[in-house]
């Protein structure tokens, strides 16, 4: 019998008990003592959490080899080393069992090729999963308390070195930070311009790159650490099983300590920078690296350098404002030229496209399409109704799935009692499992009730169809079509030299070419059928 070994080893080099060499020696000696056993391979993942199998390269390779029939049995130390996710444990052991491959958990003495193994595996896996949840909660609680005491969790940043939970000023980086704030607040420059000037002056980013981005500049301007404050828990991990981090938008309480460390800039300057960011954002100055997105955003390509056009908000003589789009390279680097180190930089496409002019070209192109309005209305109405019906069917299937899952939990509760009476598990384990199953059943019941209420709030199909047809008809005829509607139909624009702009709509081989006569107007149009 060919036997594979799976172990998850610690990254702590002082931890000799769990080291790869120690585990490998143990498993080799164990397999040598078993008659007719032959070691196939030792699969080991180093320092990766056991609550998810997605990032465990060796684990996934082992499963792949097992399904190809390259060995007959997997041995591992315990369930928590194999997977702390109950669903993963059951899923993979079932999958392997169907191919005749067993999993033997040494400490738990569970062999998945035996009939009674799945119940014990489910119980032990759920206990391991609950242990992982408890550990995660304890670690999270401990980290929060340390944050409140001023311990810094995070990496170094431009201007500060972070070591052993403390921040110290880095003089070279601090000089660049002060320069950025000065240029933004006192010189009134945008983030794109600042990024270009830093690049041309030879300043390096935190990683040593000469390529500054406006988004990096804006992130520095918004960082409260530079005025001496420490704000932590900007990201959090909502699910201890996946360990995926998310930005904290108020889901958890931030830990904020004012005057925590030596500031690089004064608080007054930092607050003035925040007011300036808000002012420019309010005025729609997306060229400063922030602001709202528009239907043309990211969809105008420069034929000369390949970069996307970016927007700028301009002011007319009468005080009113308008939005225009320019080549991103030309904005960041100016006209075509050699930079101080001899590299060719900049772009000479040489004109801007006003937002209303760009949208007018898209509207004209759409209106030139030869379409049967009634047929379009019929087709879209049918698609929308089918989507609604599929959604309702999906809701019904979801309810059936939830009810099935609740029934399975009831059966598992009975299995826990049977395991307790046959002395397979202790009384404490039995109570822990029952409490967990009760909690999950309560959650399922609540979700079933909510889903049934949603399913019961249906709308008369005839009324719904009439309303959908009316709304689609208004859009197709152009009566209520918004910029966002036309923006959705647009695939991209290509800006060529000579003020020539090509319009490409989604899914169509036809293109339309316009020549801009002046900033406000559109000249001739040429239709090109591929």
PLY file of the C-alpha trace (Angstrom):
ply
format ascii 1.0
element vertex 530
property float x
property float y
property float z
element edge 529
property int vertex1
property int vertex2
end_header
0.00 0.00 0.00
1.39 3.39 -1.02
0.96 5.94 1.77
1.19 9.73 1.56
1.82 12.01 4.53
0.35 15.48 5.00
1.66 17.90 7.60
1.39 21.62 8.16
4.62 22.87 9.70
5.32 25.95 11.79
7.42 28.88 10.56
8.90 29.21 14.07
12.44 27.92 13.63
12.76 27.30 17.38
9.73 25.01 17.39
11.57 21.70 16.99
8.54 19.56 17.87
6.54 20.75 14.88
9.49 21.24 12.52
9.37 19.56 9.13
12.38 17.38 9.89
10.89 16.18 13.17
7.51 15.36 11.63
9.07 13.69 8.62
11.20 11.45 10.86
8.16 10.52 12.97
6.01 9.58 9.95
8.79 7.63 8.25
9.36 5.55 11.39
5.61 5.04 11.81
5.19 3.83 8.20
8.25 1.55 8.49
6.58 -0.21 11.41
3.48 -1.04 9.35
3.72 -4.22 7.27
3.11 -3.76 3.52
3.18 0.06 3.78
5.38 2.13 1.48
5.93 5.91 1.78
4.90 7.70 -1.43
5.63 11.34 -0.51
5.50 13.81 2.38
3.37 16.85 1.50
4.01 19.87 3.72
2.64 23.42 3.81
4.69 25.85 5.87
3.12 28.40 8.18
-0.25 28.57 6.42
-3.46 28.72 8.43
-5.48 25.56 8.55
-8.89 27.23 8.30
-8.89 27.27 4.50
-7.50 24.94 1.85
-7.41 27.51 -0.99
-3.83 28.71 -0.42
-2.32 25.39 0.66
-0.27 24.41 -2.36
1.01 21.07 -1.07
-2.46 20.09 0.18
-4.06 20.77 -3.19
-1.27 18.92 -5.00
-1.80 15.94 -2.68
-5.54 15.85 -3.45
-4.74 16.01 -7.18
-2.28 13.11 -6.92
-4.76 11.07 -4.86
-7.50 11.49 -7.46
-5.04 10.24 -10.07
-4.59 7.07 -8.00
-0.93 7.62 -7.16
-1.34 6.38 -3.55
-3.90 4.54 -1.41
-3.88 6.26 1.98
-3.15 9.67 3.52
-1.96 9.85 7.11
-1.90 13.09 9.05
-1.41 14.03 12.69
-4.90 15.35 13.51
-8.02 16.86 11.98
-6.96 20.41 12.84
-3.82 19.89 10.73
-5.89 18.61 7.79
-8.65 21.25 7.88
-10.42 23.28 10.58
-13.34 23.85 8.26
-15.97 21.13 8.76
-17.21 21.35 5.18
-13.67 21.00 3.82
-12.99 17.98 6.01
-16.15 16.16 4.88
-15.84 17.25 1.25
-12.25 16.12 0.72
-12.49 12.88 2.69
-15.66 11.92 0.76
-14.01 12.81 -2.54
-10.99 10.66 -1.72
-13.11 7.80 -0.39
-15.00 7.63 -3.69
-11.63 6.96 -5.38
-10.76 4.33 -2.78
-8.28 6.57 -0.94
-8.59 6.78 2.84
-7.44 9.39 5.34
-6.10 8.23 8.70
-5.95 10.79 11.52
-3.40 9.47 14.00
-4.26 11.42 17.15
-8.00 10.98 16.65
-7.69 7.37 15.47
-10.20 7.96 12.66
-9.89 6.04 9.39
-12.28 7.41 6.76
-12.54 4.00 5.04
-14.51 2.72 8.04
-18.29 3.14 8.11
-18.60 5.00 11.43
-15.83 7.48 10.56
-17.91 10.29 9.01
-19.95 11.04 12.13
-16.84 11.15 14.33
-15.06 13.23 11.69
-17.95 15.71 11.56
-17.97 16.05 15.35
-14.20 16.41 15.68
-14.00 18.78 12.68
-16.70 21.03 14.09
-14.90 21.07 17.44
-11.64 22.02 15.66
-13.50 24.73 13.73
-14.99 26.09 16.95
-11.54 26.05 18.53
-10.23 28.06 15.58
-13.05 30.58 16.00
-12.31 30.92 19.70
-8.59 31.32 19.03
-9.32 33.95 16.39
-11.52 35.87 18.82
-8.87 35.73 21.56
-6.13 36.93 19.19
-8.37 39.70 17.88
-9.24 40.82 21.40
-5.58 40.78 22.42
-4.52 42.79 19.38
-7.18 45.42 20.06
-6.02 45.81 23.67
-2.41 46.23 22.49
-3.53 48.80 19.92
-5.25 50.74 22.69
-1.93 50.71 24.55
-0.24 52.31 21.54
1.45 49.28 19.98
1.70 49.78 16.20
0.48 46.95 13.98
1.63 47.44 10.41
4.59 48.03 8.18
6.94 50.96 7.68
5.71 53.83 5.52
7.32 56.78 3.78
8.82 58.92 6.56
8.45 56.38 9.36
10.21 53.14 10.28
8.08 50.67 12.24
9.97 48.20 14.43
8.80 46.22 17.45
5.47 48.07 17.46
7.06 51.55 17.59
7.31 54.34 15.00
10.43 56.44 14.47
10.95 59.22 11.94
13.01 58.39 8.85
14.68 61.72 7.88
14.99 61.04 4.15
11.38 59.95 3.79
10.15 62.75 6.06
11.74 65.32 3.71
9.67 63.99 0.80
6.46 63.97 2.88
6.96 67.63 3.87
7.61 68.51 0.22
4.39 66.78 -0.89
2.25 68.66 1.65
3.93 71.97 0.76
3.32 71.52 -2.97
-0.31 70.49 -2.45
-1.36 73.12 0.11
0.90 76.12 -0.41
1.63 75.81 -4.13
-1.86 74.55 -5.04
-0.58 71.72 -7.24
-2.56 68.59 -8.03
-1.44 65.09 -7.17
-0.63 64.23 -10.77
1.64 67.26 -11.12
3.33 66.48 -7.78
3.94 62.89 -8.88
5.54 64.12 -12.12
7.76 66.66 -10.34
8.97 64.07 -7.81
9.73 61.66 -10.63
11.64 64.28 -12.62
13.57 65.38 -9.52
14.78 61.83 -8.91
12.95 61.18 -5.64
12.22 57.52 -4.86
9.13 55.93 -3.35
9.20 53.81 -0.19
10.00 50.75 -2.32
12.83 52.56 -4.13
10.91 53.05 -7.37
11.18 56.34 -9.31
7.62 55.91 -10.62
5.35 58.07 -8.49
1.57 57.81 -8.96
-1.07 60.39 -8.11
-2.90 57.76 -6.04
0.21 57.33 -3.87
0.41 61.09 -3.32
-3.25 61.27 -2.30
-2.82 58.36 0.12
0.07 60.20 1.79
-1.96 63.42 2.05
-4.81 61.58 3.75
-2.68 59.64 6.24
-3.20 60.98 9.77
0.06 59.38 10.97
2.00 62.33 9.51
0.51 64.74 12.08
1.29 62.36 14.96
-2.01 60.48 15.27
-2.36 56.70 15.12
-5.54 55.21 13.64
-5.65 51.43 13.54
-8.10 48.71 12.44
-8.47 50.33 9.02
-8.87 46.78 7.75
-10.47 43.82 9.46
-11.10 40.11 8.91
-14.86 39.42 8.96
-14.53 35.65 8.45
-12.03 33.64 10.47
-12.35 30.78 7.97
-11.27 32.66 4.83
-8.90 35.17 6.55
-9.69 37.69 3.79
-9.17 41.30 4.88
-11.63 44.07 4.05
-11.51 47.82 4.44
-13.25 48.95 7.61
-16.10 51.30 6.67
-17.50 51.45 10.17
-18.20 47.74 10.63
-15.72 47.73 13.53
-14.62 50.49 15.89
-11.36 52.20 14.96
-8.60 52.57 17.55
-7.48 56.23 17.46
-4.73 57.71 19.63
-3.93 61.40 19.13
-0.37 62.71 19.56
0.88 59.13 19.62
4.28 59.73 18.00
6.54 62.45 16.64
4.75 64.27 13.79
6.39 65.02 10.46
4.06 67.92 9.65
2.03 70.20 11.92
-1.59 69.39 12.68
-2.71 72.71 11.20
-1.08 71.90 7.85
-2.57 68.40 7.82
-6.07 69.73 8.53
-5.64 72.35 5.82
-4.70 69.57 3.38
-7.90 67.66 4.30
-10.00 70.77 3.64
-8.28 71.26 0.30
-8.91 67.62 -0.65
-12.60 68.04 0.20
-12.81 71.31 -1.76
-11.23 69.85 -4.90
-13.35 66.73 -4.60
-16.49 68.84 -4.34
-15.50 70.72 -7.48
-15.05 67.44 -9.35
-11.33 67.86 -9.90
-10.70 64.20 -10.66
-7.32 65.12 -12.10
-6.14 65.57 -8.51
-6.55 61.86 -8.07
-10.01 61.77 -6.53
-13.62 62.43 -7.38
-16.60 60.74 -8.99
-16.51 58.49 -12.03
-18.33 59.34 -15.26
-19.64 57.33 -18.26
-16.51 58.19 -20.28
-14.11 57.42 -17.44
-11.44 54.96 -18.58
-13.04 54.62 -22.04
-11.09 57.20 -24.07
-7.81 55.77 -25.37
-4.92 57.75 -26.84
-3.80 56.26 -30.17
-0.32 57.78 -29.77
0.80 56.45 -26.36
-2.00 54.00 -25.48
-2.89 55.67 -22.18
-6.44 56.51 -21.10
-7.67 60.08 -21.06
-8.24 61.64 -17.64
-10.70 64.40 -16.76
-10.08 67.98 -15.74
-12.65 70.49 -14.54
-12.31 73.89 -16.20
-13.94 77.24 -15.52
-15.52 79.45 -18.19
-15.36 83.23 -18.21
-18.88 83.43 -16.81
-17.85 81.32 -13.79
-19.59 78.11 -14.88
-17.59 74.89 -14.96
-17.22 72.10 -17.50
-15.40 68.77 -17.67
-12.84 67.92 -20.35
-10.72 64.85 -21.06
-6.99 64.85 -21.88
-4.39 62.16 -22.50
-3.14 60.86 -19.15
0.48 60.84 -20.33
0.27 64.44 -21.54
-1.25 65.50 -18.21
1.39 63.71 -16.16
4.47 64.35 -18.31
3.60 67.20 -20.71
4.44 67.27 -24.41
6.89 64.83 -25.99
10.39 65.51 -24.60
13.52 63.96 -23.11
13.46 63.81 -19.31
16.57 64.65 -17.15
17.90 61.08 -17.45
17.48 60.96 -21.24
14.26 58.92 -21.46
11.56 59.89 -23.95
8.49 61.12 -22.05
5.20 62.89 -22.70
2.64 62.70 -25.53
1.73 64.96 -28.46
-1.85 63.90 -29.26
-2.51 67.59 -28.67
-6.18 68.19 -27.85
-8.87 67.67 -25.25
-12.43 66.32 -25.54
-15.17 68.05 -23.63
-17.39 65.66 -21.70
-20.61 66.82 -23.42
-18.94 66.50 -26.85
-17.81 62.95 -26.11
-21.30 61.93 -24.96
-22.87 63.59 -28.03
-20.68 61.44 -30.33
-21.87 58.33 -28.49
-25.55 59.42 -28.75
-25.27 60.10 -32.47
-23.65 56.71 -33.06
-26.38 54.89 -31.14
-29.13 56.82 -32.93
-27.64 55.89 -36.32
-28.22 52.21 -35.59
-30.94 50.73 -37.79
-33.04 48.83 -35.28
-36.62 47.55 -35.05
-37.85 49.22 -31.84
-40.79 46.85 -31.34
-38.56 43.80 -31.72
-36.00 45.24 -29.28
-38.73 46.05 -26.73
-40.17 42.51 -27.05
-36.77 40.86 -26.66
-35.63 42.95 -23.68
-39.00 42.55 -21.93
-38.79 38.77 -22.37
-35.23 38.70 -21.00
-36.16 40.81 -17.97
-39.23 38.66 -17.18
-37.16 35.47 -17.50
-34.55 36.92 -15.18
-37.23 37.78 -12.59
-38.72 34.30 -12.91
-35.30 32.69 -12.55
-34.71 34.81 -9.46
-37.98 33.66 -7.92
-37.16 30.02 -8.77
-33.74 30.52 -7.27
-35.32 31.88 -4.07
-37.55 28.80 -3.87
-34.58 26.45 -4.39
-32.66 28.37 -1.74
-35.49 27.78 0.76
-35.50 24.06 -0.04
-31.73 23.95 0.46
-31.96 25.74 3.81
-34.72 23.40 5.01
-32.67 20.37 3.94
-29.66 21.74 5.81
-31.82 22.24 8.92
-33.02 18.63 8.70
-29.42 17.43 8.41
-28.49 19.40 11.54
-31.32 17.69 13.46
-29.95 14.31 12.39
-26.46 15.34 13.46
-27.79 16.31 16.90
-29.19 12.79 17.24
-25.82 11.42 16.14
-24.07 13.42 18.85
-26.27 11.84 21.52
-25.61 8.37 20.09
-21.87 9.08 20.13
-22.12 10.23 23.77
-24.07 7.17 24.91
-21.59 4.85 23.17
-18.81 6.83 24.94
-17.21 7.90 21.65
-17.18 11.51 22.89
-17.17 13.12 26.33
-20.04 14.98 27.99
-18.26 18.32 27.47
-17.84 17.56 23.77
-21.51 16.60 23.56
-22.61 19.90 25.16
-20.30 21.92 22.92
-21.63 20.21 19.79
-25.28 20.62 20.82
-24.78 24.32 21.51
-23.15 24.80 18.10
-25.93 22.89 16.29
-28.63 24.86 18.16
-27.00 28.13 17.14
-26.78 27.13 13.49
-30.38 25.84 13.46
-31.62 29.16 14.87
-29.77 31.03 12.11
-31.21 28.73 9.44
-34.75 29.15 10.80
-34.42 32.93 10.66
-33.12 32.83 7.09
-35.95 30.49 6.02
-38.59 32.83 7.48
-37.02 35.86 5.74
-36.81 34.02 2.41
-40.45 32.89 2.59
-41.60 36.45 3.32
-39.64 37.67 0.31
-41.03 34.90 -1.88
-44.59 35.74 -0.81
-44.36 39.38 -1.82
-44.85 38.70 -5.53
-46.16 41.10 -8.20
-48.90 40.39 -10.74
-47.13 39.26 -13.95
-49.46 41.20 -16.28
-48.93 44.46 -14.40
-45.20 43.81 -14.20
-44.88 43.09 -17.93
-46.82 46.25 -18.85
-44.61 48.40 -16.61
-41.40 46.85 -17.99
-42.50 47.37 -21.63
-43.36 51.01 -20.95
-40.02 51.77 -19.30
-37.99 49.96 -21.97
-39.92 51.73 -24.71
-39.03 55.10 -23.21
-35.35 54.17 -23.13
-35.24 52.72 -26.66
-36.98 55.77 -28.09
-34.42 58.01 -26.36
-36.99 59.79 -24.19
-35.47 58.85 -20.85
-32.05 57.53 -21.85
-29.43 58.91 -19.47
-25.70 59.41 -19.90
-25.13 56.25 -17.88
-27.30 54.30 -20.37
-25.23 55.50 -23.33
-22.07 54.96 -21.29
-23.09 51.32 -20.84
-23.50 50.89 -24.63
-20.08 52.46 -25.27
-17.09 50.14 -25.42
-14.42 52.80 -26.00
-13.32 55.89 -27.94
-9.96 56.20 -29.68
-8.44 59.68 -29.98
-6.20 60.08 -33.06
-4.01 63.05 -34.04
-5.76 65.70 -36.11
-8.74 65.81 -33.71
-10.14 62.57 -35.15
-12.16 60.40 -32.72
-13.39 56.85 -33.35
-16.47 55.47 -31.50
-16.76 51.74 -30.73
-20.02 50.39 -29.29
-20.20 47.11 -27.38
-20.64 43.97 -29.47
-20.79 45.77 -32.84
-18.31 45.55 -35.73
-19.36 49.02 -36.94
-17.38 52.09 -35.87
-18.09 55.80 -36.32
-15.34 58.39 -36.91
-15.85 62.06 -36.04
-13.67 65.10 -36.61
-13.80 67.78 -33.93
-14.07 71.20 -35.59
-13.61 73.16 -32.34
-13.80 72.45 -28.60
-17.58 72.82 -28.63
-18.59 71.19 -31.92
-18.54 67.95 -33.90
-17.89 67.97 -37.62
-18.37 65.24 -40.21
-19.03 61.61 -39.34
-17.89 58.52 -41.22
-19.46 55.11 -40.65
-17.13 52.11 -41.02
-18.55 48.58 -41.33
-16.08 45.77 -40.62
0 1
1 2
2 3
3 4
4 5
5 6
6 7
7 8
8 9
9 10
10 11
11 12
12 13
13 14
14 15
15 16
16 17
17 18
18 19
19 20
20 21
21 22
22 23
23 24
24 25
25 26
26 27
27 28
28 29
29 30
30 31
31 32
32 33
33 34
34 35
35 36
36 37
37 38
38 39
39 40
40 41
41 42
42 43
43 44
44 45
45 46
46 47
47 48
48 49
49 50
50 51
51 52
52 53
53 54
54 55
55 56
56 57
57 58
58 59
59 60
60 61
61 62
62 63
63 64
64 65
65 66
66 67
67 68
68 69
69 70
70 71
71 72
72 73
73 74
74 75
75 76
76 77
77 78
78 79
79 80
80 81
81 82
82 83
83 84
84 85
85 86
86 87
87 88
88 89
89 90
90 91
91 92
92 93
93 94
94 95
95 96
96 97
97 98
98 99
99 100
100 101
101 102
102 103
103 104
104 105
105 106
106 107
107 108
108 109
109 110
110 111
111 112
112 113
113 114
114 115
115 116
116 117
117 118
118 119
119 120
120 121
121 122
122 123
123 124
124 125
125 126
126 127
127 128
128 129
129 130
130 131
131 132
132 133
133 134
134 135
135 136
136 137
137 138
138 139
139 140
140 141
141 142
142 143
143 144
144 145
145 146
146 147
147 148
148 149
149 150
150 151
151 152
152 153
153 154
154 155
155 156
156 157
157 158
158 159
159 160
160 161
161 162
162 163
163 164
164 165
165 166
166 167
167 168
168 169
169 170
170 171
171 172
172 173
173 174
174 175
175 176
176 177
177 178
178 179
179 180
180 181
181 182
182 183
183 184
184 185
185 186
186 187
187 188
188 189
189 190
190 191
191 192
192 193
193 194
194 195
195 196
196 197
197 198
198 199
199 200
200 201
201 202
202 203
203 204
204 205
205 206
206 207
207 208
208 209
209 210
210 211
211 212
212 213
213 214
214 215
215 216
216 217
217 218
218 219
219 220
220 221
221 222
222 223
223 224
224 225
225 226
226 227
227 228
228 229
229 230
230 231
231 232
232 233
233 234
234 235
235 236
236 237
237 238
238 239
239 240
240 241
241 242
242 243
243 244
244 245
245 246
246 247
247 248
248 249
249 250
250 251
251 252
252 253
253 254
254 255
255 256
256 257
257 258
258 259
259 260
260 261
261 262
262 263
263 264
264 265
265 266
266 267
267 268
268 269
269 270
270 271
271 272
272 273
273 274
274 275
275 276
276 277
277 278
278 279
279 280
280 281
281 282
282 283
283 284
284 285
285 286
286 287
287 288
288 289
289 290
290 291
291 292
292 293
293 294
294 295
295 296
296 297
297 298
298 299
299 300
300 301
301 302
302 303
303 304
304 305
305 306
306 307
307 308
308 309
309 310
310 311
311 312
312 313
313 314
314 315
315 316
316 317
317 318
318 319
319 320
320 321
321 322
322 323
323 324
324 325
325 326
326 327
327 328
328 329
329 330
330 331
331 332
332 333
333 334
334 335
335 336
336 337
337 338
338 339
339 340
340 341
341 342
342 343
343 344
344 345
345 346
346 347
347 348
348 349
349 350
350 351
351 352
352 353
353 354
354 355
355 356
356 357
357 358
358 359
359 360
360 361
361 362
362 363
363 364
364 365
365 366
366 367
367 368
368 369
369 370
370 371
371 372
372 373
373 374
374 375
375 376
376 377
377 378
378 379
379 380
380 381
381 382
382 383
383 384
384 385
385 386
386 387
387 388
388 389
389 390
390 391
391 392
392 393
393 394
394 395
395 396
396 397
397 398
398 399
399 400
400 401
401 402
402 403
403 404
404 405
405 406
406 407
407 408
408 409
409 410
410 411
411 412
412 413
413 414
414 415
415 416
416 417
417 418
418 419
419 420
420 421
421 422
422 423
423 424
424 425
425 426
426 427
427 428
428 429
429 430
430 431
431 432
432 433
433 434
434 435
435 436
436 437
437 438
438 439
439 440
440 441
441 442
442 443
443 444
444 445
445 446
446 447
447 448
448 449
449 450
450 451
451 452
452 453
453 454
454 455
455 456
456 457
457 458
458 459
459 460
460 461
461 462
462 463
463 464
464 465
465 466
466 467
467 468
468 469
469 470
470 471
471 472
472 473
473 474
474 475
475 476
476 477
477 478
478 479
479 480
480 481
481 482
482 483
483 484
484 485
485 486
486 487
487 488
488 489
489 490
490 491
491 492
492 493
493 494
494 495
495 496
496 497
497 498
498 499
499 500
500 501
501 502
502 503
503 504
504 505
505 506
506 507
507 508
508 509
509 510
510 511
511 512
512 513
513 514
514 515
515 516
516 517
517 518
518 519
519 520
520 521
521 522
522 523
523 524
524 525
525 526
526 527
527 528
528 529
